[in-house]
Amino acid sequence: MTILDDNRYVALARLVRRHGRSDLLAGAHLDEFDIDDETPLGDAERAEAFAADLERMGPTFIKLGQLLSTRFDLLPSSYTTALERLQDEVDPIDFETVREVVETELGATIKERFSDFDPEPLAAASLGQVHRAVLRNGREVVVKVQRPHVRETVREDMKVLGRLARVADKRTEAGRSFGFGRLLDQFRRSLAGELDYRREARNLVTFGELTAAYDLLLVPQPVPAYTTSKVLVMDYVEGRKVTDIGRLGLVDVDARPIVEQLFSAYLHMILDAGILHADPHPGNLLLTDDGRLALLDLGMTASVPPRVQHDIIKLLLAISDGDGEEAASILASAGHRLDGFDAAAFRDDVAHLVSEAVASGADVEVGAVLVDLSRLSGSHGLRPPAEMSMVGKALLNLDRATSHLDPGFAPAEAIRENVSSIFTAGLTMSPGGIVAAAIESRTFAAELPKRANRIMDALAEGEFRVKVDAVDEERLHTVLQRVANRLTLGIIIAATILGAALTMRVPSEWTLLGYPGLAMLLFLFAVCAGVALAVWIVMTDRKVARTEHPTGPPRT
C-alpha cells in the first residue's frame, strides 16, 4: 500500500467519522460505521458540510458528488441539492505547464500551431482548464488542457474507493442494499470518459449531428487534427450564459422557438437516439449574439438502453395522462425490489404523487415529477435503473433552463406534442435490424414444419416430455448430501458418547485416570470427532461462500 493510499484512507476515515451517522443513506443501517460524532448538525447544514468535504478531497470526489446528485433514490433531497451545487473550480495551473502539455501532445510549439494563445484561462476546473486561442487559418477556438498527473490521482482514488466498496458490499447491510460496487463501476466509466478528451470530441460531433435539424441550436465542433486524449481544441462561441441573463436581457429575445427546439431535441436524443447529456444545467447553455443557444461541456454523457427508453416513454405517457397506477406498475417492473418492498403502499403513494402533479395543469414540471418518483422509489425499497434517475435529473435541469428563458413554457404540453413522433421513432428499425429480423423469420419458417412433426411424433408415441428448471437439482442434491453426512456423523458421535457413559459403569482392570480405559477411549474419540466435525463444517461453509460470492477482502 502506497503513502498516497494511506493518506486517502485517512481522509476517507475522517469523512466517514463526520458523516457516517447522518441520514446520508436514507433508511440505511451503517452499524459498522457507528462511531461517536461531534454535535449533530441539521439536515441542510450536514449536507452542505458533506459537499464541502468532497470538494476539498479533490477531483475524483467532486465528480463522485456530482454523480451522487443524480441518485435521488439513494440520497435525501437535502444532499442531492447540496451536491448539485458542487463547484468544480480550482486555482489555475501556470502557463508554462499549459505550454508543456500542449506542445508535448501536439508535437509542435504553440507558435507553430496558433497565431494567438491567451495565457489567461477562461475557466479552471479540477480536471483541466480552458484557454482562448486562434489557429493559423484565423479560426477562433478554445483549447481545453488536462491538468498534469490528474489521471494518476484519479487512478489511486479509484483503487481506494474500490477496496472500500467491496468491503461495504460484503459486510454491511447498506452495501448489500445499495450495491456500492455497481455504483462505483458506473462512476468509473463516466470519469474515464471525461479524462479522454477524444471521447468528448466524439460527443461534440454526435450532438452536432443530432441537433443539425434545429436551426436555433448550436454545438461547437472540435478540430480533430489538434485533439488528443489530454488536449481538446474546438470552436469558440461568443455569448452569455443563460444564468447570467436577467429578465430585462430577455425582453428582446424570442425565447419560445428556442425553448421548443431545445426541449424537442433533448427528448429525441434521450428517447430515440439513446444518448443523454448528463449535465444540461443552465450554466452550460450559452445564448449567442445571433439568437441561438449553444450547448457546452459535453464531457459527461451516458447511454440510455432501449429497454429503459421504452420504460421512460411509457412513464412519461402515464404522467401526462395522470395515471398513477400505471406509473407505479412501470417503475416496479423496471426497478430492483429490495426486501420489504410493499407494492400496494408504493402504488398508493405514486398515484397520490402523480395526481398532485397533474393537478397543477400545464405548469407541471415532468423532470421534477421523475425526480420525486425516483426518491419515492428509494424510500419504498425499490431501486430504479440508474439511467432513469439521470434522465430525471437531465429533464429537471432542462425544466429550469426553459423556465428561465420562457416562464410561460409548459413542458407537459411539449411532451404530448412530441410523444407521437417519439413513439413512431421507437417503432422504426434500422436496416441492420430489418435484415436480422428477416433472417430470424426465414429460419423460423424453415424449421417450423420439422419441429412440429417432431412434437406430433413424440405425442403419438407417448415420449413427449416437458423439462422445467424450477430448482437447481444438482445444488439441491449436494446440499441434501452434506446435511445427511453431518447428521450421520452427529449420530455416531452421540452414540459413542452414550456407549462411553454406559461402559463407565462396567468394572475394568485397565483404567485411565481412575476410570475404565475403554470408556475413556470412547470419550476421547467422541471429543476428537466432534472437533473435527465442527472444523469441517466451518471450512466447507467458507469454501461454498467464497465460490458463491467471489469478492474477497481488500488486498493491502
C-alpha positions in Angstrom: 0.0 0.0 0.0 1.4 3.4 -1.0 1.7 6.5 1.1 -0.9 8.1 -1.2 -3.3 5.3 -0.4 -2.6 5.8 3.3 -3.4 9.5 3.0 -6.6 8.8 1.1 -7.7 6.2 3.7 -7.1 8.8 6.4 -9.2 11.4 4.5 -12.0 8.9 3.9 -11.9 7.8 7.6 -12.4 11.4 8.6 -15.3 11.7 6.1 -16.9 8.6 7.5 -16.4 9.7 11.0 -18.1 13.0 10.3 -21.0 11.8 8.2 -21.3 8.0 9.0 -24.1 8.5 11.5 -26.0 11.1 9.4 -29.0 10.4 7.2 -26.6 10.2 4.2 -28.2 7.0 3.1 -31.9 7.2 3.8 -33.0 4.2 5.7 -29.6 2.6 5.7 -28.2 0.8 8.8 -24.4 1.5 9.0 -23.7 -0.4 12.2 -20.0 -0.9 11.1 -19.6 2.9 11.0 -21.4 3.6 14.3 -18.7 6.0 15.6 -19.2 8.7 18.1 -19.5 12.0 16.3 -19.5 15.7 17.1 -22.6 17.7 17.9 -25.2 16.7 15.3 -26.0 19.2 12.5 -29.3 19.9 10.8 -30.0 18.1 7.6 -29.3 21.0 5.3 -26.1 22.0 7.3 -24.8 18.4 7.3 -25.5 18.1 3.6 -23.6 21.3 2.8 -20.7 20.1 5.0 -20.6 16.8 3.2 -20.5 18.6 -0.2 -17.7 20.9 1.1 -15.7 17.9 2.4 -15.9 16.2 -1.0 -14.9 19.4 -2.7 -11.7 19.6 -0.5 -10.8 16.0 -1.3 -10.1 16.7 -5.0 -11.3 15.9 -8.5 -12.3 12.3 -8.0 -14.6 13.1 -5.1 -16.0 16.2 -6.8 -17.1 14.1 -9.7 -18.4 11.4 -7.4 -20.5 14.1 -5.7 -21.9 15.2 -9.0 -22.9 11.7 -9.9 -24.5 11.1 -6.4 -26.5 14.3 -7.0 -28.5 12.3 -9.7 -29.3 9.4 -7.3 -32.5 10.6 -5.8 -33.4 7.0 -4.9 -30.4 6.8 -2.6 -29.9 10.2 -1.0 -32.3 12.6 0.8 -33.3 15.8 -1.0 -31.0 18.0 1.2 -28.0 16.0 0.0 -28.8 16.0 -3.7 -29.5 19.7 -3.6 -26.1 20.4 -1.9 -24.2 18.1 -4.2 -25.6 19.5 -7.4 -24.1 22.9 -6.4 -20.6 21.5 -6.1 -18.2 24.0 -7.7 -15.6 22.3 -9.8 -13.4 25.4 -9.8 -9.8 25.5 -8.5 -6.7 27.7 -8.9 -5.4 27.6 -12.5 -2.1 26.0 -13.4 0.7 28.2 -14.6 1.0 28.9 -18.3 4.4 27.2 -18.6 2.8 23.9 -17.5 0.0 24.5 -20.0 2.6 25.2 -22.7 4.4 22.0 -21.9 1.3 19.8 -22.1 0.0 21.4 -25.3 3.4 21.2 -27.1 4.0 17.6 -26.0 0.6 16.5 -27.1 0.5 18.4 -30.4 4.2 17.7 -31.3 4.9 21.3 -32.1 5.3 24.7 -30.4 2.3 26.8 -29.6 3.6 29.5 -32.1 3.6 26.9 -34.8 0.1 25.8 -34.2 -1.6 29.0 -33.1 -1.4 32.6 -34.2 -2.6 33.7 -30.8 -2.9 31.9 -27.4 -4.2 33.7 -24.4 -2.2 32.8 -21.3 -5.0 33.7 -19.0 -7.6 30.8 -18.7 -11.3 31.4 -19.4 -12.0 28.8 -16.7 -10.1 26.4 -14.4 -11.6 23.1 -13.1 -10.2 20.1 -11.2 -9.5 18.1 -14.3 -8.4 20.8 -16.7 -8.7 24.4 -17.8 -9.7 26.3 -20.9 -7.8 29.0 -22.9 -8.9 31.1 -25.8 -6.7 30.9 -29.0 -6.7 31.5 -32.7 -5.5 28.9 -35.3 -3.1 29.8 -38.1 -6.0 29.9 -40.5 -7.8 32.5 -38.4 -10.3 30.1 -36.8 -11.2 31.2 -33.3 -11.1 28.3 -30.9 -10.8 27.3 -27.2 -8.2 24.9 -26.0 -9.0 22.6 -23.2 -5.9 21.3 -21.4 -5.9 18.5 -18.9 -4.0 19.0 -15.6 -0.8 17.1 -15.2 -0.9 13.9 -13.1 -4.6 14.1 -12.7 -5.0 10.6 -14.1 -2.6 9.1 -11.6 -4.5 10.9 -8.7 -7.9 9.5 -10.0 -6.4 6.0 -10.5 -5.2 5.9 -6.9 -8.5 7.3 -5.6 -10.5 4.7 -7.5 -8.3 1.9 -6.0 -9.1 3.1 -2.5 -12.8 3.5 -3.3 -12.9 0.1 -4.9 -11.5 -1.6 -1.8 -14.0 0.2 0.4 -16.9 -0.6 -1.9 -16.0 -4.3 -1.9 -15.8 -4.4 1.9 -19.1 -2.5 2.3 -21.0 -4.7 -0.2 -19.8 -7.8 1.6 -20.0 -6.8 5.2 -22.7 -4.1 5.6 -26.4 -4.1 5.2 -26.2 -0.8 3.3 -23.7 -2.3 0.8 -25.9 -5.3 0.1 -29.0 -3.0 -0.3 -27.5 -0.2 -2.4 -24.7 -2.0 -4.3 -21.8 0.4 -3.9 -19.7 -1.7 -6.3 -22.2 -1.3 -9.1 -22.5 2.5 -8.4 -18.7 2.7 -8.4 -18.5 0.9 -11.8 -20.9 3.4 -13.3 -18.8 6.3 -11.8 -15.6 4.7 -13.1 -16.9 4.6 -16.7 -18.2 8.2 -16.5 -14.9 9.6 -15.1 -12.8 7.6 -17.6 -14.8 9.2 -20.4 -14.2 12.7 -19.0 -10.4 12.1 -18.8 -10.3 11.2 -22.5 -10.8 14.3 -24.5 -11.1 12.3 -27.7 -14.3 10.9 -26.4 -15.6 14.4 -25.7 -14.7 15.4 -29.2 -16.8 12.5 -30.5 -19.6 13.6 -28.3 -19.4 17.1 -29.9 -19.7 15.6 -33.3 -22.6 13.3 -32.3 -24.6 16.1 -30.6 -23.9 18.3 -33.6 -25.4 15.7 -35.9 -28.4 15.2 -33.6 -29.1 19.0 -33.4 -28.4 19.6 -37.1 -32.2 19.8 -37.8 -32.7 22.5 -35.2 -31.5 25.9 -36.7 -31.6 27.6 -33.3 -29.3 25.2 -31.5 -25.5 25.2 -31.8 -22.9 22.7 -30.8 -19.2 23.8 -31.1 -17.3 21.4 -33.2 -13.8 20.0 -32.5 -10.6 20.4 -34.5 -9.6 16.7 -35.0 -6.1 17.4 -36.0 -5.4 19.3 -32.8 -7.3 16.9 -30.4 -5.6 14.3 -28.2 -6.6 12.5 -25.0 -5.2 15.5 -23.0 -5.9 18.4 -25.3 -9.2 19.4 -27.0 -9.4 22.2 -29.5 -12.9 23.3 -30.5 -14.8 26.3 -31.9 -15.1 29.4 -29.7 -18.7 30.5 -29.2 -19.4 34.1 -28.3 -22.4 34.6 -26.0 -23.7 34.9 -22.5 -24.6 32.1 -20.0 -28.4 31.7 -19.6 -27.9 32.1 -15.9 -26.3 35.5 -16.4 -29.2 37.0 -18.3 -31.9 38.7 -16.3 -35.5 39.4 -17.3 -34.6 42.7 -18.9 -32.0 41.0 -21.0 -34.6 38.5 -22.3 -37.1 41.1 -23.4 -35.6 41.4 -26.9 -35.1 37.6 -27.3 -37.7 35.5 -29.0 -37.3 32.7 -26.5 -40.3 30.5 -27.2 -38.9 28.9 -30.5 -35.5 28.3 -28.8 -37.1 26.6 -25.8 -39.3 24.5 -28.0 -36.4 23.3 -30.1 -34.3 22.7 -27.0 -36.9 20.5 -25.4 -37.8 18.6 -28.5 -34.1 18.0 -29.3 -33.4 16.6 -25.8 -36.5 14.3 -25.8 -35.4 12.9 -29.2 -31.8 12.5 -28.1 -32.8 10.6 -24.9 -35.8 8.6 -26.1 -34.8 8.0 -29.8 -31.0 8.1 -30.1 -30.5 6.9 -26.5 -27.8 9.5 -25.7 -28.0 11.6 -22.6 -26.3 14.9 -21.9 -26.0 14.2 -18.1 -25.3 17.8 -17.1 -27.5 20.3 -19.1 -27.8 22.8 -16.3 -28.4 26.5 -17.3 -24.7 27.3 -16.8 -23.8 25.0 -19.7 -26.2 26.8 -22.1 -25.0 29.9 -23.9 -27.2 32.4 -25.7 -25.3 33.7 -28.7 -25.5 37.2 -30.2 -27.3 35.9 -33.2 -30.2 34.5 -31.1 -29.1 30.8 -31.0 -28.5 28.5 -28.0 -25.1 26.8 -27.7 -24.7 23.5 -25.8 -21.4 23.4 -23.9 -19.5 20.9 -21.7 -20.5 17.6 -23.3 -17.9 15.5 -21.5 -20.4 13.9 -19.1 -22.7 11.8 -21.2 -24.5 8.5 -20.7 -26.2 6.0 -22.9 -29.9 5.0 -22.4 -30.6 1.4 -23.3 -33.6 0.7 -25.5 -35.4 -1.1 -22.6 -35.0 2.0 -20.4 -36.1 4.2 -23.3 -39.3 2.3 -23.7 -40.0 2.4 -19.9 -39.4 6.2 -19.8 -41.7 6.7 -22.8 -44.5 4.7 -21.1 -43.8 6.5 -17.8 -44.0 10.0 -19.4 -47.3 9.0 -21.1 -48.7 7.8 -17.7 -47.6 11.0 -16.0 -49.2 13.1 -18.8 -52.4 11.1 -18.5 -52.4 11.3 -14.7 -52.4 7.5 -14.4 -50.5 7.0 -11.2 -51.2 3.2 -11.0 -49.7 2.7 -14.5 -46.7 4.8 -13.5 -46.3 2.6 -10.3 -46.5 -0.6 -12.4 -43.9 0.7 -14.9 -41.5 1.6 -12.1 -42.0 -1.6 -10.2 -41.3 -3.7 -13.3 -38.2 -1.7 -14.3 -36.6 -1.5 -10.9 -34.9 -3.9 -8.5 -37.0 -4.7 -5.5 -35.3 -4.9 -2.1 -36.5 -6.9 0.9 -39.6 -5.3 2.5 -40.9 -3.7 -0.7 -44.7 -3.1 -0.3 -46.2 -3.0 -3.8 -49.6 -1.8 -2.6 -48.2 1.1 -0.5 -45.9 2.1 -3.3 -48.8 2.1 -5.8 -50.9 4.3 -3.5 -48.1 6.8 -2.9 -47.2 7.0 -6.6 -50.9 7.5 -7.5 -51.1 10.4 -5.0 -47.9 12.0 -6.2 -48.9 11.9 -9.9 -52.4 13.2 -9.2 -50.9 16.1 -7.2 -48.5 16.9 -10.0 -51.2 16.7 -12.7 -53.5 18.9 -10.7 -51.1 21.8 -11.4 -52.2 21.6 -15.0 -49.9 22.9 -17.8 -47.3 24.1 -15.2 -46.3 20.5 -14.2 -42.5 20.0 -14.4 -42.0 16.5 -15.7 -38.4 16.4 -14.6 -39.4 17.3 -11.1 -42.0 14.5 -11.1 -39.4 12.0 -12.3 -37.1 13.1 -9.6 -39.8 12.7 -7.0 -40.7 9.3 -8.3 -37.1 8.2 -8.0 -36.9 9.5 -4.5 -40.2 7.8 -3.6 -39.0 4.5 -5.1 -35.9 4.6 -2.9 -37.9 5.2 0.3 -40.1 2.2 -0.5 -37.2 -0.2 -1.2 -37.2 -0.1 -5.0 -34.1 0.8 -7.0 -35.0 2.1 -10.4 -32.3 1.9 -13.2 -29.6 4.4 -12.7 -30.3 5.8 -16.2 -33.8 6.6 -15.2 -32.6 8.8 -12.3 -30.1 10.5 -14.7 -32.9 11.2 -17.2 -35.0 12.7 -14.4 -32.0 15.0 -13.4 -31.4 16.0 -17.0 -35.1 16.9 -17.5 -35.2 18.7 -14.2 -32.2 20.9 -15.3 -33.9 21.3 -18.7 -37.1 22.5 -16.9 -35.0 25.1 -15.0 -33.4 26.4 -18.2 -36.6 26.6 -20.1 -38.5 28.2 -17.3 -35.7 30.9 -17.0 -35.8 31.6 -20.7 -39.6 31.4 -21.1 -41.6 31.2 -17.9 -44.8 30.5 -19.9 -43.4 27.3 -21.5 -45.3 24.1 -20.4 -43.1 21.0 -20.5 -46.1 18.6 -20.2 -47.7 20.1 -23.3 -44.4 19.8 -25.1 -44.2 16.1 -24.2 -47.7 15.5 -25.5 -46.8 17.3 -28.8 -43.6 15.3 -29.3 -44.9 11.9 -28.0 -46.3 10.9 -31.3 -43.0 11.3 -33.2 -41.1 9.8 -30.3 -43.3 6.7 -30.2 -43.1 6.4 -34.0 -39.4 6.6 -33.8 -39.4 3.9 -31.3 -41.2 1.6 -33.7 -38.8 2.1 -36.5 -36.0 -0.3 -37.2 -32.5 0.2 -38.6 -31.6 -1.5 -41.9 -29.5 -4.0 -40.0 -32.3 -4.7 -37.6 -34.7 -5.3 -40.5 -32.2 -7.7 -42.1 -31.7 -9.6 -38.8 -35.4 -9.9 -38.3 -35.9 -11.2 -41.8 -33.2 -13.8 -41.3 -34.8 -14.9 -38.0 -38.2 -15.1 -39.7 -36.8 -17.2 -42.5 -35.1 -19.6 -40.1 -38.2 -19.9 -38.0 -40.4 -20.6 -41.1 -37.9 -23.2 -42.5 -37.6 -25.1 -39.2 -41.3 -24.9 -38.1 -42.6 -27.9 -40.1 -39.8 -30.1 -39.0 -40.2 -29.1 -35.3 -43.9 -29.5 -35.4 -43.5 -33.1 -36.9 -41.2 -34.0 -34.0 -43.6 -32.7 -31.4 -46.5 -34.7 -33.0 -44.5 -37.9 -33.3 -43.4 -37.6 -29.6 -47.1 -37.1 -28.6 -48.2 -40.1 -30.7 -45.5 -42.4 -29.2 -46.0 -41.2 -25.7 -42.5 -39.8 -25.4 -43.4 -36.1 -25.1 -41.6 -34.6 -22.2 -41.5 -31.1 -20.6 -38.4 -30.1 -18.7 -38.8 -27.3 -16.2 -35.7 -26.0 -14.4 -37.6 -24.8 -11.4 -34.7 -25.5 -9.0 -31.1 -26.3 -9.3 -31.3 -30.1 -8.8 -27.5 -30.6 -8.7 -27.1 -28.0 -6.0 -30.1 -29.3 -4.0 -28.6 -32.8 -4.2 -25.3 -31.6 -2.9 -26.9 -29.7 -0.1 -29.0 -32.7 1.0 -26.0 -35.0 0.9 -24.0 -32.6 3.0 -26.8 -32.4 5.5 -27.1 -36.2 5.6 -23.4 -36.6 6.2 -23.4 -34.1 9.1 -26.4 -35.8 10.7 -24.9 -39.2 10.3 -21.6 -38.1 11.9 -23.5 -36.3 14.7 -25.5 -39.5 15.4 -22.3 -41.6 15.5 -20.7 -39.2 17.9 -23.8 -39.1 20.1 -23.9 -42.9 20.1 -20.2 -43.1 21.1 -20.8 -40.7 24.0 -23.7 -42.8 25.1 -21.7 -46.0 24.8 -18.9 -44.5 26.8 -21.3 -43.4 29.5 -22.7 -47.0 29.8 -19.2 -48.7 29.8 -18.2 -46.3 32.5 -20.2 -48.4 34.9 -18.6 -51.7 33.9 -15.6 -52.7 36.1 -12.3 -53.0 34.2 -8.7 -53.9 35.2 -7.4 -51.4 32.7 -8.0 -47.8 33.8 -7.1 -44.3 32.8 -7.1 -41.6 35.5 -9.0 -44.0 37.7 -11.8 -44.6 35.1 -12.3 -47.6 32.8 -9.9 -47.4 29.9 -12.4 -48.3 27.2 -14.8 -45.7 28.3 -12.1 -43.0 28.4 -11.0 -44.0 24.8 -14.6 -43.7 23.6 -14.9 -40.3 25.2 -11.6 -39.2 23.6 -12.8 -40.4 20.2 -16.1 -38.5 20.6 -14.3 -35.3 21.5 -11.9 -35.5 18.6 -14.7 -36.4 16.2 -16.8 -33.5 17.4 -13.9 -31.0 17.0 -13.2 -32.5 13.5 -16.8 -32.2 12.5 -17.0 -28.6 13.7 -13.8 -27.7 11.7 -15.1 -29.5 8.6 -18.5 -27.6 8.8 -16.7 -24.2 9.1 -14.2 -24.9 6.3 -16.8 -26.2 3.8 -19.2 -23.4 4.5 -16.5 -20.8 3.9 -15.5 -22.6 0.7 -19.1 -22.5 -0.5 -19.4 -18.8 0.5 -16.2 -17.9 -1.5 -17.5 -19.8 -4.5 -20.9 -18.1 -4.5 -19.5 -14.6 -3.6 -16.0 -14.4 -5.1 -15.5 -10.8 -4.0 -12.9 -11.2 -1.2 -11.5 -8.8 1.3 -9.4 -5.9 0.0 -5.7 -6.5 -0.7 -3.3 -4.3 1.1 
